[in-house]
Amino acid sequence: MPLTKEKKATIFANFAGAETNTGSIEGQIALITERMAQISAHLQQNKKDFSTHRGLMQLVGRRRRLLNYLQKHNLQGYRSLIEKLGIRK
């Protein structure tokens, strides 16, 4: 199930500062993380859905590249974002 407009708006409002700031790195990472959570839940029930698994792996790579960019250019923002999302230890 795709994300609704309202859900996307709240994600960008929480992480990007404004819901119209859809180009911010923090908002994009938060959106990808939400999509990954939905796909992971789908794959728990449908273990043989290999095309969805491939899509999940592509999202993991995209999020990793965005996180690397954020870490290089804004270390404090990177640290606060991973703490908010709970994606690192």
SULGICOR-V799987 format. One record per backbone hydrogen bond with DSSP energy under -1.0 kcal/mol. CO is the residue of the C=O (numbers start at 1). NH is the residue of the N-H. If there is no record, write none. Layout:
co:CO nh:NH
co:CO nh:NH
This chain:
co:4 nh:8
co:5 nh:9
co:6 nh:10
co:7 nh:11
co:8 nh:12
co:9 nh:13
co:10 nh:14
co:11 nh:15
co:12 nh:16
co:18 nh:21
co:20 nh:22
co:21 nh:24
co:24 nh:28
co:25 nh:29
co:26 nh:30
co:27 nh:31
co:28 nh:32
co:29 nh:33
co:30 nh:34
co:31 nh:35
co:32 nh:36
co:33 nh:37
co:34 nh:38
co:35 nh:39
co:36 nh:40
co:37 nh:41
co:38 nh:42
co:39 nh:43
co:40 nh:44
co:42 nh:46
co:46 nh:49
co:48 nh:50
co:49 nh:53
co:50 nh:54
co:51 nh:55
co:52 nh:56
co:53 nh:57
co:54 nh:58
co:55 nh:59
co:56 nh:60
co:57 nh:61
co:58 nh:62
co:59 nh:63
co:60 nh:64
co:61 nh:65
co:62 nh:66
co:63 nh:67
co:64 nh:68
co:65 nh:69
co:66 nh:70
co:67 nh:71
co:68 nh:72
co:69 nh:73
co:70 nh:74
co:74 nh:78
co:75 nh:79
co:76 nh:80
co:77 nh:81
co:78 nh:82
co:79 nh:83
co:80 nh:84
co:81 nh:85
co:82 nh:86
co:82 nh:87
